[in-house]
Each structure stands twice: as structure tokens, then as C-alpha cells.
């Protein structure tokens, strides 16, 4: 991940006015319905009143007002009023227009802001702070960042794979200041604001991203290495990095063990790895996912020819990161992707090889050699075992923001099934003037994904699944929930046990 110099957008006056008006409407309607009314939902009368007060129909229809039940590790629950929006309340044309995408594409130099893959025309505009759905500790909740939906400084252009990982994710060091952007301490790195290479670097042999910020503390505490000494050690011996700091399944990606794994495990006894921003960014964005790792290894091989063109002028002077990229651009004509990895490869080659001024042939450094796995070649191109592919189910953000479990008062003792509703005014149950008290629970999209879903309308009852719903177009899903009762069958415990 490379730092990106932010360039403010300059939309025309009409676009600015529409974004400002929409933002104010979101702010006003969320404040308007922020009342203390546990176990109730908005009735049609409530929504009609909001419409008479001048709020946009799209916001009213997709306004979320519910009582969310959450459980702690001891099984105790708390019920809290949640006010927010579902994904249909936000207008993509105001934050993901052609102009916005072109601006961010140019600003990113056609690269994904997170993983640095080449995306000349396939980038996705994503919110840094998600305005609709917030995934927090594997739970789905309404986001407190609704008013940032059309804030250009809250946008980033990324590839579709990173979008799948990032969607709804914004972890903090502490939840204490969640929603107060002036006091929050984000864990995810922001390429516009953070010196990203101070937190994440790459193994120049395997292409794996690792948490440099955690390596620094480990090396200082265990080996008393300064930052400059650590820098030299990393390029002399990439295997110095403990395998735990790659933030992924070691066996799935065929990651070799490090000589420092045992020492790191001992060091970690009184440390909290989740407090390191580099590690958490790698983990949350899955920056060592299988296909991405294959692309990085191919990139290493593709630029390896340049290692033979390094001469004494590069070997004998300190080069800034920007100068290294400029050197590769001079040799290749371009470096569109994986610039941070390219820098680490260059510095590794400088340290590992002496350059013959007469023949420009690369020879092994006889004083120090990198410790590499036996499967790796001693010359370029580097050949490594192909990582195993372990893809998880993709759940679109719109459906995660739309669906929830709903338990009405008369069904608190019911087990093995849960009602599913869509958080829209048109929903068969949620949008009616139901006078029963109710609570809502988030769907565990990974744990409940295989559960059977039953749909019953006035004439038929049939089965479907979460995977089928996730693969459907929004209109089909909305039609189902507007005309039928929907519930899931599985290992659901009753919220109240019968005597």
C-alpha cells in the first residue's frame, strides 16, 4: 500500500448543491426520529407525517428505526434503539458519478488504493467510513456515519475484491468515540492521510504483505534492533519476519515458518496484536488473499530482469522510494501496480547482490544470503508453490443493510426458526401498523448462510436460501418481502425460555 496525495474534487455548482441538500436531509431525518421508544417500529402514519414535513420519499421508505438486541460474552443482552438507513437510501449518482471515478482513477494512477492492483476502468468508489452498514466484531449494525454518504473526503477508489473485503468495515482502536470523527482512532490505514509504508511492507521473495509496525516493536524488544538495523536485517533476511505477522492462514498459503516464530509467540504473551494498524489492515482487507498473492509473485518475476540492470550508481547511494519507482519507470516505461512491493524488491536486490561494473551480471553476495524456502529458486524467475484457494461467500452490502431477524412479543419463546424482514416501508411485516412489541437481531451471514429459508404468500410456501437471495437482483428480493412472510429454520434459541 502506497501513500496517495489527495487532490480535492471540484464538481460543478449543481452537483455540490445536490450533495449538500441530500446530506442535510439525512442529518435532519435521523435527528427527527431519534426518540426513546423501545420495541416499536415506525408506522405508516409516522412515515406519512415525515412525508408531510417535506422529507424525501426515498429516505422515508428506507429509514431504519428498531430495537436491536445484542449479547455479551456471558450471554447477557441489552436492547438499544437504532436509527439509520439501508443501502437504498443513498444515491450512488451523487458519490460515484463518472466525474468522481475519473478523478480518483487519475489520483490513484489507475491503481487500487489498498492492494495496488491495476484498475484502469474497473474501480469501485467505496466509503472509508461506511454510511449505511457497519460490520463490528462480526456483527452487522446501523452506521453512525450516514451524514458522510456524500462527503468526497470519505471516498476511496478500490478494486472489486478489496471492496468485498472493505464493505461495511471500519474498526477502531476503541469504540468509546465511535461516530465522533475528530476523536476516533481508526485501525484501517488511510492512504490519503497515513504514511502507509511505515505500517506495511512486503516480502520480496514471496510477495506477502506483513505488519511492519508490529515487527519494529518485536525486533526492538527481543533483539534490541534500531529501525535502521531492522531495515537492513529485513532486506538481508526476509525470513526474519515471524509468520504470524502475515495476517492470514499460514497453511493455506504455504507460508514457510520463520526462525523467529517461537520468540514472537513468547513476545506476544503480553501484547495485543489487534492494536497494530498494519496487521489489522492486512487482516481486514485480506491483503494476502490467494489470487492477489499469485499476481504479486508474477509481478516479482516480471520486474526481475531489471535487477540485472542495477549498476554502481544505484548501488552506492541512498535512493528515496520515489527515485526507485522513477528508476523502474525508466527501465520498463511504466510501473502501474504494486509499487510498494517493487520498492522492497529493489532494496532487497541491492543488498543481496554485487554488481559487476564490466558485465552487469548479478552475482551472489558472499557475505550474507537470504534464508529462503527450499522450494524457491536461487535465480530469477522465482518459483513458489501455488497457494490454495479459499474463497468465502460474497454477500452484497445492499442485502446486508436490508435484511434482519425480527422477533415479535408473541414469539419470544419460539425456537429453531426466525422471521426475516426487509427494513423498508414496503415490507410485509415491518412496514405494517403492527402493534406488538418487537426486537431485532443481526443476521450472522457466515454462520447462518446454510440455513433453509421458507417463504409463504397467500397461496404457496416454498424454500430458498441466503445464497439465492444474495445472487438475486434487488427488485426480486424486495418483491418477495413485500408480499410474503419469510423465516429461516436452523439452530435458533428462543429469546425467552418457557418455564
Legacy VTK file of the C-alpha trace (Angstrom):
# vtk DataFile Version 3.0
C-alpha trace
ASCII
DATASET POLYDATA
POINTS 499 float
0.000 0.000 0.000
1.417 3.351 -1.074
0.503 6.827 0.220
-1.672 8.802 -2.188
-1.587 12.585 -2.472
-5.186 13.738 -2.112
-6.481 16.140 -4.729
-9.788 17.855 -3.828
-12.658 17.344 -6.238
-14.144 20.364 -7.954
-17.681 19.364 -9.047
-19.924 21.914 -10.700
-22.278 24.031 -8.601
-25.268 21.818 -9.424
-23.542 18.672 -8.143
-22.390 20.456 -4.972
-25.908 21.707 -4.306
-27.482 18.259 -4.749
-24.915 16.621 -2.448
-25.306 19.318 0.210
-29.110 19.115 0.094
-29.101 15.310 0.349
-26.640 15.421 3.259
-28.785 17.927 5.153
-31.893 15.797 4.592
-30.132 12.732 6.018
-28.945 14.689 9.048
-32.378 16.206 9.690
-34.397 12.991 9.341
-32.058 10.998 11.599
-32.348 13.698 14.273
-36.123 13.900 13.759
-36.791 10.237 14.596
-34.215 9.928 17.392
-36.825 9.302 20.095
-36.825 6.923 23.042
-39.448 4.349 22.039
-38.166 0.847 22.744
-39.645 -2.182 20.977
-41.649 -0.071 18.493
-41.258 0.443 14.754
-42.314 3.306 12.509
-45.944 3.008 11.470
-47.343 4.111 8.146
-48.838 7.089 9.973
-45.363 8.051 11.214
-43.935 7.858 7.699
-46.835 9.860 6.247
-46.109 12.571 8.807
-42.453 12.672 7.745
-43.556 12.992 4.115
-45.860 15.904 5.023
-42.906 17.566 6.738
-41.027 17.607 3.460
-38.580 14.711 3.730
-37.683 12.839 0.559
-39.758 9.730 -0.108
-36.641 7.634 -0.770
-35.290 8.459 2.698
-38.631 7.790 4.384
-39.118 4.408 2.695
-35.597 3.274 3.623
-35.411 4.751 7.106
-34.454 2.234 9.793
-35.935 2.504 13.287
-35.759 -0.556 15.526
-34.738 -2.029 18.868
-31.566 -4.070 18.449
-30.806 -6.842 20.926
-27.135 -7.646 21.432
-25.443 -10.201 23.677
-22.145 -10.054 25.541
-19.737 -12.953 26.050
-21.590 -14.025 29.215
-24.921 -14.299 27.414
-26.403 -11.118 28.904
-28.313 -8.933 26.493
-29.065 -5.266 26.098
-31.753 -3.616 23.970
-30.932 -0.348 22.250
-32.782 1.873 19.811
-31.075 2.032 16.434
-31.770 4.758 13.875
-30.199 4.642 10.452
-30.616 3.956 6.738
-30.465 0.984 4.439
-28.445 0.952 1.235
-31.333 2.099 -0.964
-31.445 5.450 0.860
-28.093 6.538 -0.589
-27.910 7.794 -4.184
-24.774 6.422 -5.938
-25.015 9.082 -8.640
-24.014 11.696 -6.048
-20.831 9.984 -4.854
-19.897 7.581 -7.670
-20.537 9.608 -10.800
-18.368 9.358 -13.886
-16.584 12.547 -12.875
-15.816 11.213 -9.378
-14.478 7.899 -10.718
-12.308 9.632 -13.307
-10.889 11.973 -10.665
-9.991 9.163 -8.259
-8.635 6.984 -11.065
-6.228 9.761 -12.043
-5.348 10.465 -8.409
-4.605 6.754 -7.780
-2.675 6.418 -11.064
-5.075 3.624 -12.098
-4.304 1.544 -9.007
-6.479 0.180 -6.221
-5.808 2.406 -3.219
-5.451 -0.638 -0.951
-3.916 -3.614 -2.777
-2.341 -1.659 -5.699
-3.702 -3.872 -8.472
-4.146 -2.185 -11.844
-7.723 -0.921 -12.334
-7.761 1.466 -15.303
-11.558 1.323 -15.678
-12.932 -1.248 -13.226
-12.533 0.593 -9.927
-15.315 0.865 -7.353
-15.928 4.019 -5.314
-16.125 2.977 -1.675
-16.791 4.874 1.560
-13.944 4.946 4.066
-16.450 5.357 6.907
-19.460 3.271 5.788
-22.647 5.386 5.849
-25.171 2.530 5.920
-23.954 -0.788 7.332
-21.226 -1.187 9.922
-19.632 -4.592 10.483
-18.340 -4.608 14.023
-16.916 -7.726 15.703
-18.648 -9.974 13.144
-21.974 -8.240 13.790
-23.980 -6.090 11.410
-25.287 -2.811 12.790
-26.542 0.509 11.519
-23.793 3.004 10.845
-23.419 6.352 12.649
-21.799 7.837 9.522
-24.932 8.460 7.422
-24.142 12.163 7.048
-20.814 11.264 5.371
-22.504 9.468 2.456
-21.742 12.325 0.022
-18.536 13.639 1.583
-15.838 13.375 -1.110
-13.101 13.102 1.521
-14.826 9.943 2.778
-14.348 8.175 -0.571
-11.667 5.908 -1.955
-11.336 4.077 -5.284
-10.534 0.375 -4.916
-10.774 -2.888 -6.834
-13.852 -5.099 -6.606
-12.061 -7.678 -4.430
-10.970 -5.079 -1.887
-14.499 -3.664 -1.987
-15.841 -7.084 -0.982
-13.470 -7.135 1.990
-13.834 -3.451 2.948
-17.603 -3.105 2.553
-19.058 -2.019 5.891
-15.742 -2.331 7.748
-14.247 0.483 9.827
-12.608 -0.854 13.019
-11.373 1.477 15.755
-8.764 1.090 18.478
-11.554 1.910 20.941
-15.328 2.053 20.463
-15.564 4.866 23.013
-15.589 7.633 20.401
-17.398 5.787 17.591
-19.179 8.392 15.455
-17.004 11.337 16.547
-14.605 11.653 13.622
-12.492 14.217 15.490
-11.663 11.736 18.279
-11.831 8.340 16.610
-8.632 6.311 16.238
-9.085 4.166 13.101
-7.269 0.866 12.750
-7.539 0.728 8.958
-4.851 2.726 7.207
-5.996 5.652 5.095
-3.739 6.018 2.008
-4.546 9.742 1.873
-3.602 10.531 5.476
-1.163 7.850 6.647
2.459 7.047 5.816
1.418 3.549 4.818
4.929 2.146 4.320
5.605 2.769 7.991
2.969 0.120 8.731
3.032 -2.408 5.875
5.911 -3.843 3.835
6.306 -6.833 1.515
8.455 -9.932 1.498
10.464 -9.528 -1.734
10.627 -13.293 -2.295
7.100 -14.482 -1.509
5.178 -11.246 -2.184
3.423 -11.460 1.186
2.397 -8.263 2.967
3.465 -8.078 6.616
2.864 -5.729 9.535
5.995 -3.594 9.792
4.727 -1.684 12.831
4.495 -4.932 14.819
7.864 -6.156 13.516
9.500 -2.945 14.754
8.298 -3.435 18.323
9.142 -7.146 18.288
12.679 -6.530 16.968
13.289 -3.699 19.442
12.047 -5.642 22.480
13.575 -9.016 21.564
16.793 -8.224 19.691
17.304 -4.546 20.662
17.447 -3.553 16.992
17.105 0.061 15.957
14.879 0.902 12.996
17.880 1.247 10.662
19.299 -2.084 11.862
15.928 -3.741 11.359
15.674 -2.282 7.853
18.996 -3.854 6.941
18.049 -7.165 8.536
14.735 -7.377 6.672
16.391 -6.956 3.267
19.247 -9.267 4.187
16.956 -11.962 5.550
13.241 -11.665 4.634
12.578 -14.779 6.705
13.247 -12.656 9.805
9.539 -11.692 9.797
7.507 -14.004 12.072
4.943 -15.886 10.004
2.184 -14.740 12.391
2.528 -11.185 11.059
1.255 -12.007 7.570
-2.281 -11.898 8.978
-3.551 -14.969 7.103
-3.778 -18.764 7.150
-0.174 -19.950 7.064
-1.002 -23.446 5.825
-3.416 -22.291 3.109
-0.819 -20.010 1.504
2.167 -22.315 2.046
3.971 -19.701 4.144
7.325 -21.006 5.421
7.918 -20.856 9.155
10.312 -18.250 10.450
13.202 -18.837 12.811
11.587 -16.155 14.979
8.123 -17.736 15.296
8.788 -19.145 18.780
10.336 -15.903 20.018
7.407 -13.962 18.614
4.869 -16.230 20.326
6.639 -15.592 23.626
6.741 -11.825 22.960
3.013 -11.830 22.150
2.004 -13.146 25.579
1.555 -9.642 26.989
0.893 -7.855 23.674
-2.288 -7.175 21.736
-1.692 -7.805 18.045
-5.078 -6.298 17.150
-3.777 -2.883 18.235
-1.279 -2.746 15.340
-2.724 -0.874 12.387
-0.564 -2.617 9.809
-1.633 -6.056 10.987
-5.322 -5.138 11.200
-5.304 -3.527 7.755
-3.802 -6.681 6.236
-6.279 -8.861 8.110
-9.457 -6.857 7.474
-8.721 -6.204 3.789
-7.320 -9.718 3.298
-4.259 -8.269 1.559
-2.675 -11.715 1.323
-5.628 -13.354 -0.424
-4.770 -16.153 -2.814
-5.295 -14.543 -6.226
-3.602 -11.321 -5.115
-0.576 -13.262 -3.928
-0.331 -15.021 -7.291
-0.384 -11.627 -9.037
2.346 -10.273 -6.769
4.597 -13.252 -7.459
4.067 -12.806 -11.182
4.983 -9.136 -10.757
8.224 -10.061 -8.972
9.161 -12.274 -11.895
8.202 -9.607 -14.436
10.460 -6.956 -12.886
13.300 -9.351 -12.055
15.008 -8.574 -15.367
15.587 -5.059 -14.069
17.675 -6.471 -11.233
20.361 -7.269 -13.787
20.473 -3.610 -14.867
21.377 -2.182 -11.478
24.784 -0.504 -11.696
27.211 1.073 -9.263
25.448 4.445 -9.379
22.385 2.876 -7.750
24.374 0.544 -5.506
26.440 3.232 -3.866
23.818 5.818 -2.994
20.678 6.074 -0.893
17.589 6.254 -3.064
14.237 7.578 -1.910
11.151 5.491 -2.637
10.078 7.920 -5.352
13.501 7.631 -7.015
13.214 3.825 -7.080
9.835 3.991 -8.798
11.243 6.548 -11.249
14.177 4.179 -11.960
11.800 1.294 -12.757
9.641 3.536 -14.909
12.767 4.473 -16.845
13.672 0.799 -17.320
10.177 -0.529 -18.079
8.341 2.532 -19.318
5.704 2.155 -16.570
5.042 0.753 -13.095
1.263 0.713 -12.804
0.824 -1.654 -9.888
2.433 -2.982 -6.715
4.741 -0.008 -6.245
5.379 -0.737 -2.572
6.377 -4.326 -3.415
8.570 -3.007 -6.236
10.441 -0.780 -3.775
11.021 -3.687 -1.387
12.279 -5.905 -4.225
14.714 -3.218 -5.383
16.148 -2.705 -1.904
16.411 -6.471 -1.437
18.325 -6.886 -4.691
20.671 -4.023 -3.806
21.549 -5.684 -0.532
21.727 -9.255 -1.838
23.801 -8.839 -4.957
27.034 -7.172 -6.001
27.054 -5.521 -9.405
29.829 -6.136 -11.850
30.672 -2.809 -13.484
32.024 -4.507 -16.603
29.474 -7.217 -17.322
26.355 -6.003 -15.459
25.838 -9.607 -14.347
24.333 -10.186 -10.926
26.439 -12.271 -8.564
25.552 -13.641 -5.183
26.742 -11.617 -2.221
29.256 -13.885 -0.486
28.954 -12.238 2.901
25.219 -12.551 3.613
22.439 -14.529 1.976
18.708 -14.516 2.479
17.217 -17.568 4.140
14.622 -18.891 1.685
12.443 -21.947 1.453
13.834 -24.981 -0.380
11.089 -24.713 -3.000
12.398 -21.308 -4.091
14.784 -20.944 -6.984
18.202 -19.378 -6.411
17.864 -17.305 -9.576
15.148 -15.381 -11.335
12.389 -16.009 -12.127
11.395 -17.049 -8.609
9.200 -20.148 -8.448
6.996 -20.805 -5.437
4.261 -23.280 -4.625
0.825 -22.163 -5.735
-1.338 -21.127 -2.765
-4.567 -22.923 -2.048
-7.697 -21.004 -2.927
-10.163 -20.495 -0.101
-12.893 -18.147 -1.207
-15.719 -17.176 1.153
-19.293 -16.413 0.239
-19.875 -12.901 -1.111
-22.825 -11.056 0.444
-23.613 -7.712 -1.267
-23.716 -4.700 1.033
-27.237 -3.771 -0.068
-28.670 -7.048 1.188
-26.733 -6.889 4.468
-28.185 -3.429 5.088
-31.675 -4.599 4.150
-32.359 -7.876 5.975
-32.618 -8.594 9.707
-34.209 -11.045 12.099
-37.345 -9.765 13.815
-38.873 -11.350 16.931
-42.303 -10.097 17.971
-43.524 -10.317 21.550
-45.764 -13.366 20.995
-42.831 -15.343 19.508
-40.194 -14.789 22.198
-40.401 -18.457 23.298
-40.215 -19.834 19.729
-37.049 -21.733 18.818
-35.465 -23.232 15.683
-36.854 -20.506 13.403
-36.573 -16.732 12.962
-38.573 -14.224 10.997
-36.596 -12.306 8.392
-37.763 -8.849 7.364
-36.549 -6.159 4.999
-36.002 -2.752 6.556
-38.275 -0.951 4.123
-41.683 0.639 4.378
-42.985 -1.855 1.796
-42.091 -4.939 3.866
-44.973 -7.356 4.556
-44.470 -7.185 8.345
-42.011 -4.380 9.169
-43.970 -1.817 7.164
-47.379 -2.610 8.649
-49.056 -0.987 11.650
-48.168 -3.958 13.816
-48.929 -3.029 17.438
-46.902 -5.858 19.005
-43.607 -5.032 20.652
-40.598 -6.483 18.880
-36.810 -6.725 18.897
-34.358 -7.196 16.059
-31.212 -9.280 15.775
-28.471 -9.085 13.139
-28.059 -11.973 10.716
-24.847 -13.971 11.092
-24.087 -14.066 7.374
-21.326 -16.640 7.718
-22.769 -18.833 10.481
-26.374 -18.833 9.187
-25.558 -18.904 5.484
-26.534 -22.579 5.006
-29.856 -22.334 6.868
-33.066 -23.064 4.967
-35.337 -20.093 4.272
-39.103 -20.539 3.934
-41.340 -18.071 2.074
-45.150 -18.105 2.438
-47.552 -15.919 0.487
-51.337 -16.125 0.256
-51.225 -19.284 -1.876
-47.921 -21.123 -1.563
-44.980 -21.917 0.709
-41.585 -22.578 -0.849
-37.912 -22.814 0.101
-34.997 -20.619 -0.808
-31.589 -19.809 0.729
-29.368 -16.929 1.723
-27.130 -17.725 -1.257
-30.075 -17.434 -3.670
-31.157 -14.140 -2.105
-27.595 -12.802 -2.315
-27.448 -13.738 -6.008
-30.803 -12.091 -6.812
-31.324 -8.582 -8.119
-32.684 -6.098 -5.538
-36.108 -5.813 -7.187
-36.722 -9.568 -6.863
-35.829 -9.548 -3.165
-37.996 -6.519 -2.454
-40.962 -8.139 -4.186
-40.628 -11.270 -2.044
-40.555 -9.356 1.224
-43.377 -7.024 0.260
-45.868 -9.841 -0.359
-44.870 -12.770 1.849
-43.777 -13.899 5.281
-40.159 -15.060 5.351
-38.362 -17.030 8.018
-35.191 -19.073 8.449
-35.004 -22.521 10.012
-31.955 -23.559 11.985
-30.411 -23.776 15.432
-32.076 -20.645 16.817
-32.523 -20.481 20.578
-35.704 -18.861 21.960
-35.160 -15.397 23.391
-37.249 -16.312 26.439
-37.197 -19.829 27.856
-40.510 -21.367 28.796
-40.923 -22.292 32.497
LINES 1 500
499 0 1 2 3 4 5 6 7 8 9 10 11 12 13 14 15 16 17 18 19 20 21 22 23 24 25 26 27 28 29 30 31 32 33 34 35 36 37 38 39 40 41 42 43 44 45 46 47 48 49 50 51 52 53 54 55 56 57 58 59 60 61 62 63 64 65 66 67 68 69 70 71 72 73 74 75 76 77 78 79 80 81 82 83 84 85 86 87 88 89 90 91 92 93 94 95 96 97 98 99 100 101 102 103 104 105 106 107 108 109 110 111 112 113 114 115 116 117 118 119 120 121 122 123 124 125 126 127 128 129 130 131 132 133 134 135 136 137 138 139 140 141 142 143 144 145 146 147 148 149 150 151 152 153 154 155 156 157 158 159 160 161 162 163 164 165 166 167 168 169 170 171 172 173 174 175 176 177 178 179 180 181 182 183 184 185 186 187 188 189 190 191 192 193 194 195 196 197 198 199 200 201 202 203 204 205 206 207 208 209 210 211 212 213 214 215 216 217 218 219 220 221 222 223 224 225 226 227 228 229 230 231 232 233 234 235 236 237 238 239 240 241 242 243 244 245 246 247 248 249 250 251 252 253 254 255 256 257 258 259 260 261 262 263 264 265 266 267 268 269 270 271 272 273 274 275 276 277 278 279 280 281 282 283 284 285 286 287 288 289 290 291 292 293 294 295 296 297 298 299 300 301 302 303 304 305 306 307 308 309 310 311 312 313 314 315 316 317 318 319 320 321 322 323 324 325 326 327 328 329 330 331 332 333 334 335 336 337 338 339 340 341 342 343 344 345 346 347 348 349 350 351 352 353 354 355 356 357 358 359 360 361 362 363 364 365 366 367 368 369 370 371 372 373 374 375 376 377 378 379 380 381 382 383 384 385 386 387 388 389 390 391 392 393 394 395 396 397 398 399 400 401 402 403 404 405 406 407 408 409 410 411 412 413 414 415 416 417 418 419 420 421 422 423 424 425 426 427 428 429 430 431 432 433 434 435 436 437 438 439 440 441 442 443 444 445 446 447 448 449 450 451 452 453 454 455 456 457 458 459 460 461 462 463 464 465 466 467 468 469 470 471 472 473 474 475 476 477 478 479 480 481 482 483 484 485 486 487 488 489 490 491 492 493 494 495 496 497 498
